Amino acid sequence: MDGNATVVGGGLAGLVAATRLAEAGATVTLYERRPEVGGRVRTETVDGFTLDRGFQVLFEGYPAVAAELDADALDLRRFAPGATICRPGSRSVLSDPFRDPRTAISSLGNDEVSLSDKLRTLALRYDLSKRDEADFFAGRDASIREYLRDWGFADDYLANFVEPFYGGITLDRSLSTSKHVFEYTFRAMSRGAIGVPADGMAALPEALAARAREAGVAIETGEDVESVRTGGQGRIPFRTGRADAEGATVELADGSTRETDAVVVAATPPEARRLTGVESIPSEVVPNVTGWYTLPEDETVETGKRILLNAAADSPNAVFPISEVAPEYAPDDRALLAATFLGEDPLDRPAVALRDDVRDALGAWFPDRDFANLETIDVHRIRFAQFSQPPGVHADLPDPDDPEGPVVLAGDYTEWSSIQGALESGRNAAQAAGRYL
């Protein structure tokens, strides 16, 4: 492969697309409007604490993670399988006996979930483990709630475990998200751990950027792209349908232009719609609020490195023992907890009210402890955490080559809203762009 390509956007998808094109022999320049790459996967440091921008985790079982990242080099800190179901005065562990045999007896004795539902969970695990990769995100769709009811799961199982657990994954405690998301992530959890890099989730784009530079990609940060034009006729004016179509012109915000043989648009959904005119790029988004809290190290709670699910209320949806899993996230004398809040209302609630909800929940779950010293470090209010994924949405997502001319799309919105979707879309976009080089 020869020729030159331009990538617009330095998130996970853009970095993978740029690397793949450069490794195939193209000359590649990537423009990112922010001072650093990463897109929605970012990490900041506040008062010595490592805070990921909105609570995020890495699923080791995602195929694209194995293809594009080195989990060992990321120094991953792993959560224990399963979760702890919490309600006032009660905590009970529900885990995967195959991945965590030590908890088999305690999980079997968990009275929040019936024995029949535990057996159905194992049957579902087996069924999904036998599926081919191509079988996911295809065929009849339904909501997660409808899908699990069809399997015969009881409403108590959905309310006590699935709602808060998958509320954290899909940001939708109502379980109205596509069943395809449930199936794919459930299988991924049976194949590998969930964790965070010791240096924070920003280690993912940093590793991808290092690989891109090694392949020869020129990464230009702080550069905003104003428009993409093909064929000299203005922005995306026609569709040639030919792999040898005329090149494209990328105009930067400062008015300068770059001539290129192919363009990969890996920008946010609104920006990708603006640059390409592809109306099937999803515009409905799902928000998330993450609160970051600290306690003195000697006052923290022991969770066995498991997520604490709120089975009794939805605020907070769940609490995560970050420094118990990844001690590097907090100073030596402090403990770090993250709590997630779902829906639109938390976007406008005062930080003190969110903290009080976390304090009250912890106090109810651990009645022998005093959480008066719980302090807020920061609150991340993210209006676009995922694009909305109701049943049927994935069949209508754009293909990488939907834009006119030698322009292709890269972003999880061409696959499904996840790190897996972003990484996979970058690889697919590079293949599509390669037809013009």
C-alpha positions in Angstrom: 0.0 0.0 0.0 1.2 3.5 -0.8 -0.3 7.0 -0.9 -1.2 9.2 2.0 -4.1 9.2 4.4 -5.5 11.7 6.9 -7.2 10.6 10.1 -9.5 13.1 11.9 -9.8 12.4 15.6 -7.4 10.8 18.0 -9.7 8.5 20.0 -9.2 4.8 20.2 -10.8 4.3 16.7 -8.7 6.9 15.0 -5.5 5.7 16.6 -6.1 2.1 15.5 -7.1 3.2 12.0 -4.0 5.4 11.6 -1.7 2.6 12.9 -3.1 0.0 10.6 -2.8 2.2 7.6 0.8 3.2 8.4 1.8 -0.5 9.1 0.4 -1.3 5.7 2.7 1.3 4.1 0.7 4.5 3.9 1.9 7.9 4.9 -0.5 8.9 7.7 -1.2 12.2 9.5 -3.7 12.3 12.4 -5.3 15.5 13.7 -6.8 15.7 17.2 -8.4 18.9 18.4 -7.6 18.3 22.0 -4.1 18.8 23.5 -3.9 15.0 24.0 -5.2 11.9 22.3 -7.8 9.5 23.8 -11.2 10.9 23.0 -13.6 9.8 25.8 -10.9 7.6 27.4 -9.1 10.1 29.6 -7.5 10.2 33.0 -6.7 13.2 35.3 -4.8 13.6 38.5 -6.5 15.5 41.4 -4.7 16.0 44.7 -2.6 12.8 44.1 -5.6 10.7 43.1 -5.9 9.1 39.6 -9.4 9.7 38.3 -10.6 8.3 35.0 -12.9 10.6 33.1 -16.2 8.9 34.0 -16.0 5.5 35.4 -14.6 3.1 32.8 -13.1 -0.4 32.9 -11.3 -2.7 30.4 -12.8 -6.1 29.5 -9.9 -8.4 28.8 -12.3 -10.8 27.1 -12.9 -8.4 24.2 -11.2 -9.8 21.0 -10.1 -6.4 19.8 -8.3 -5.8 23.1 -6.1 -8.8 22.5 -5.6 -7.7 18.9 -4.7 -4.1 19.5 -3.3 -3.9 23.1 -0.9 -5.7 25.3 -2.7 -6.3 28.6 0.5 -7.3 30.4 2.2 -4.0 29.4 -0.9 -2.1 30.7 -0.2 -3.6 34.1 -3.9 -4.3 34.6 -5.4 -4.3 38.1 -8.4 -6.7 38.1 -11.7 -6.7 39.9 -12.8 -10.0 41.4 -15.5 -11.8 39.3 -19.1 -11.1 40.1 -20.4 -8.5 42.5 -21.7 -7.9 46.0 -25.5 -7.4 46.2 -26.1 -4.7 48.8 -29.2 -3.6 50.7 -29.7 -2.1 54.2 -28.1 -4.5 56.6 -27.3 -7.1 54.0 -24.4 -7.9 51.7 -24.2 -11.1 49.6 -21.7 -12.2 47.0 -22.7 -13.5 43.6 -19.8 -14.7 41.5 -18.8 -16.9 38.6 -17.9 -20.4 40.1 -15.8 -21.2 37.0 -13.6 -18.1 37.3 -13.6 -17.8 41.1 -14.1 -21.3 42.6 -13.4 -20.0 46.1 -16.8 -18.2 46.2 -18.8 -21.1 44.8 -20.3 -22.0 48.2 -21.1 -18.4 49.2 -22.6 -17.8 45.8 -24.7 -20.9 46.0 -26.0 -19.8 49.3 -26.9 -16.3 48.1 -30.6 -15.9 48.8 -31.0 -12.8 46.7 -31.1 -15.2 43.6 -32.9 -18.5 43.4 -31.2 -21.7 42.6 -33.1 -22.1 39.4 -31.9 -18.6 38.2 -28.3 -19.5 39.2 -28.6 -22.7 37.0 -30.1 -20.6 34.2 -27.1 -18.2 34.4 -24.7 -21.2 33.9 -26.8 -22.4 31.0 -26.8 -18.9 29.5 -23.0 -18.8 30.0 -22.5 -22.1 28.2 -24.8 -21.0 25.3 -23.0 -17.7 24.7 -19.6 -19.3 24.9 -20.4 -21.5 21.9 -21.5 -18.7 19.6 -19.4 -17.6 16.7 -18.2 -13.9 16.7 -20.3 -13.2 13.6 -23.5 -14.3 15.3 -23.5 -11.4 17.7 -25.3 -8.2 16.8 -27.3 -10.0 14.1 -30.8 -11.5 14.0 -33.8 -10.7 16.1 -33.3 -8.1 18.8 -35.1 -7.3 22.0 -34.5 -5.5 25.2 -32.3 -7.1 27.9 -35.4 -7.4 30.1 -37.4 -9.2 27.5 -34.5 -11.4 26.5 -33.9 -12.6 30.1 -37.6 -13.1 30.8 -37.7 -15.3 27.7 -34.9 -17.3 29.2 -37.1 -17.7 32.3 -35.3 -15.5 34.8 -37.4 -14.2 37.6 -38.1 -10.6 38.2 -36.3 -10.7 41.5 -33.1 -11.8 39.7 -33.4 -8.9 37.3 -34.1 -6.4 40.1 -31.5 -7.6 42.6 -28.6 -8.2 40.3 -29.0 -7.4 36.6 -30.5 -4.0 36.9 -27.7 -2.5 39.0 -24.9 -4.6 37.3 -25.9 -3.9 33.8 -27.0 -0.4 34.7 -23.3 0.2 35.2 -22.4 -1.3 31.8 -25.2 0.1 29.6 -26.0 3.2 31.8 -29.6 2.0 31.7 -31.0 0.4 34.8 -34.4 -0.1 33.1 -32.8 -2.9 31.0 -34.3 -1.4 27.8 -30.9 -1.6 26.0 -30.4 -4.1 23.1 -30.0 -7.7 24.1 -27.0 -7.9 21.7 -25.0 -5.7 24.2 -25.9 -8.0 27.0 -24.9 -11.2 25.1 -21.6 -9.8 24.0 -20.5 -8.4 27.3 -21.7 -11.4 29.3 -19.6 -13.6 27.1 -16.6 -11.3 27.5 -16.9 -11.5 31.3 -16.8 -15.3 31.1 -13.6 -15.2 29.0 -11.6 -12.6 30.9 -11.3 -10.2 33.8 -12.5 -6.6 34.1 -9.8 -4.2 35.3 -8.1 -0.9 35.0 -4.4 -0.1 34.1 -2.3 0.8 37.1 -1.7 4.3 35.5 -5.4 4.8 34.6 -7.5 4.2 31.6 -5.5 6.9 29.6 -2.8 4.2 29.4 -4.9 2.7 26.6 -4.7 5.6 24.1 -1.2 6.3 25.2 -0.2 2.7 24.2 -2.0 3.0 20.9 -0.4 6.4 20.2 3.1 4.9 20.9 2.4 2.1 18.5 1.1 4.6 15.9 4.2 6.8 16.1 6.4 3.7 15.9 4.6 2.9 12.7 5.3 6.3 11.3 2.1 8.2 12.0 2.4 12.0 12.5 0.1 12.9 15.4 -0.8 16.6 15.4 -2.7 17.6 18.6 -4.4 20.9 19.1 -5.5 20.9 15.5 -9.2 21.2 14.7 -10.5 20.2 11.3 -13.0 22.6 9.7 -14.1 20.6 6.7 -13.4 17.6 4.4 -13.9 18.1 0.7 -13.6 15.6 -2.2 -13.2 16.0 -5.9 -12.8 19.7 -5.7 -16.5 20.3 -5.6 -17.1 21.3 -2.0 -17.8 19.1 1.1 -18.6 15.5 0.1 -20.5 16.4 -3.0 -20.8 13.1 -4.8 -20.3 9.4 -4.6 -18.0 7.9 -7.2 -18.3 4.3 -6.1 -14.7 3.8 -7.4 -11.7 2.8 -5.3 -9.6 5.1 -7.6 -11.7 8.2 -6.8 -10.0 11.5 -6.7 -8.5 12.5 -3.4 -9.8 14.8 -0.7 -8.9 18.1 0.8 -8.8 18.5 4.6 -9.2 22.1 5.8 -8.0 23.0 9.3 -9.5 25.6 11.6 -6.7 28.1 10.8 -7.7 28.0 7.1 -4.8 25.9 5.9 -5.5 22.8 3.8 -4.0 19.4 3.3 -4.3 17.2 0.1 -4.8 13.5 0.8 -5.7 10.3 -1.0 -8.1 9.1 1.7 -9.7 10.5 4.9 -10.7 8.5 8.0 -13.2 10.6 10.0 -12.9 9.3 13.6 -14.5 12.3 15.3 -17.3 12.4 17.8 -20.8 11.6 16.4 -22.0 15.2 16.1 -18.7 16.2 14.4 -18.7 13.2 12.1 -22.2 14.1 11.0 -21.1 17.6 10.3 -18.0 16.6 8.3 -19.6 13.8 6.3 -23.3 14.5 6.1 -24.0 10.9 7.1 -27.4 11.1 8.8 -27.4 7.6 10.2 -24.6 8.4 12.7 -26.5 8.2 16.0 -27.4 11.4 17.7 -29.2 10.2 20.8 -26.8 9.9 23.7 -26.8 8.5 27.3 -25.3 10.5 30.2 -23.4 9.3 33.2 -22.3 11.0 36.4 -19.4 9.5 38.4 -18.5 10.7 41.8 -15.0 10.2 43.2 -14.7 9.9 47.0 -12.0 9.3 49.6 -11.7 8.0 53.1 -8.7 7.7 55.4 -7.0 4.4 54.5 -7.7 2.9 57.9 -11.5 3.6 57.6 -12.1 2.0 54.2 -14.3 -1.0 53.6 -13.1 -4.4 52.5 -15.1 -5.7 49.5 -12.9 -8.5 48.2 -12.2 -6.3 45.2 -15.9 -6.6 44.1 -18.3 -4.0 42.9 -21.0 -3.1 45.4 -24.4 -3.1 43.7 -27.3 -1.1 45.1 -30.2 -3.5 45.1 -32.5 -1.2 47.2 -32.3 2.1 45.3 -30.8 3.7 42.2 -28.7 6.5 43.7 -25.9 5.5 43.7 -26.3 2.7 41.2 -23.1 1.1 42.3 -19.9 1.8 44.3 -16.5 0.6 43.1 -13.5 0.0 45.5 -10.9 1.6 43.2 -7.9 1.7 45.5 -8.6 -1.8 46.8 -8.3 -3.0 43.2 -5.7 -0.5 42.1 -3.7 0.9 45.0 -1.8 3.2 42.6 -5.0 5.3 42.1 -4.7 6.8 45.6 -2.1 8.2 48.0 -0.8 5.6 50.6 -2.9 7.0 53.4 -6.2 7.4 51.6 -8.8 5.1 50.0 -10.5 5.9 46.8 -14.1 4.9 45.9 -16.1 5.7 42.7 -19.9 5.8 42.6 -22.0 5.9 39.4 -25.3 7.7 39.0 -27.6 7.1 36.1 -30.1 9.2 34.1 -30.5 12.9 33.5 -31.3 14.0 37.1 -27.8 13.5 38.5 -26.4 15.9 35.9 -27.8 18.8 37.8 -27.8 17.5 41.4 -25.4 19.3 43.7 -22.2 17.4 44.5 -23.0 17.4 48.2 -26.3 15.6 47.6 -24.6 12.9 45.5 -22.0 12.5 48.3 -24.8 12.2 50.9 -26.4 9.4 48.8 -23.1 7.5 48.8 -22.6 8.1 52.5 -26.1 6.9 53.3 -25.8 3.8 51.1 -22.5 2.8 52.6 -23.8 3.3 56.1 -26.8 1.1 55.4 -24.7 -1.6 53.8 -22.0 -1.5 56.5 -24.0 -0.5 59.7 -21.1 -1.1 62.0 -19.0 1.6 60.2 -19.0 5.4 60.3 -18.7 7.2 57.0 -18.8 10.7 58.3 -15.3 11.3 56.9 -16.3 10.5 53.3 -15.1 13.4 51.2 -15.7 14.3 47.5 -12.7 14.6 45.3 -14.4 15.4 42.1 -17.7 14.7 40.2 -17.6 14.0 36.4 -20.9 15.0 34.7 -20.7 13.5 31.1 -23.7 14.1 28.8 -22.3 11.9 26.1 -21.0 8.7 27.7 -22.5 6.3 25.2 -24.8 6.6 22.3 -28.3 5.2 22.9 -28.6 1.4 22.1 -32.3 0.4 22.1 -33.3 -2.8 20.3 -32.7 -2.7 16.6 -30.3 0.3 16.6 -27.3 -1.7 15.5 -28.9 -2.7 12.2 -29.2 1.0 11.3 -25.7 2.2 12.2 -23.6 3.6 9.4 -21.1 1.5 7.5 -17.5 2.8 7.4 -17.8 3.6 3.6 -21.1 5.4 3.8 -19.6 8.9 3.2 -19.1 10.1 -0.3 -15.8 9.8 -2.1 -12.5 8.6 -0.5 -13.8 9.2 3.1 -14.6 6.5 5.6 -16.0 6.5 9.2 -14.3 5.1 12.3 -16.0 5.2 15.7 -17.9 2.9 18.0 -21.0 4.3 16.4 -20.3 2.0 13.4 -20.2 -1.0 15.6 -21.6 -0.7 19.2 -20.9 1.7 22.1 -17.9 0.2 23.8 -14.1 0.0 23.8 -14.5 -3.2 21.7 -16.6 -1.3 19.2 -14.1 1.6 19.0 -11.1 -0.7 18.4 -12.9 -2.9 15.9 -14.2 0.1 14.0 -10.6 1.5 13.6 -9.5 -1.8 12.0 -12.5 -1.9 9.7 -12.0 1.8 8.7 -8.4 1.1 7.8 -9.4 -1.7 5.5 -12.1 0.5 3.8 -9.6 3.4 3.4 -7.0 1.1 2.0 -9.1 0.8 -1.2 -8.2 4.4 -2.1 -4.5 4.0 -1.5 
